[in-house]
């Protein structure tokens, strides 16, 4: 997955299927939060 072209749909699917929330700042993915990430 190219994080430079991640879409809102990608984020929604990640959250729905894997419980991972994507943190976006200034249009770029800066962090992941969820049950499988280090920030859980």
Helices and strands as residue ranges (DSSP letters): G 3-5, H 8-18, E 20-25, E 28-34
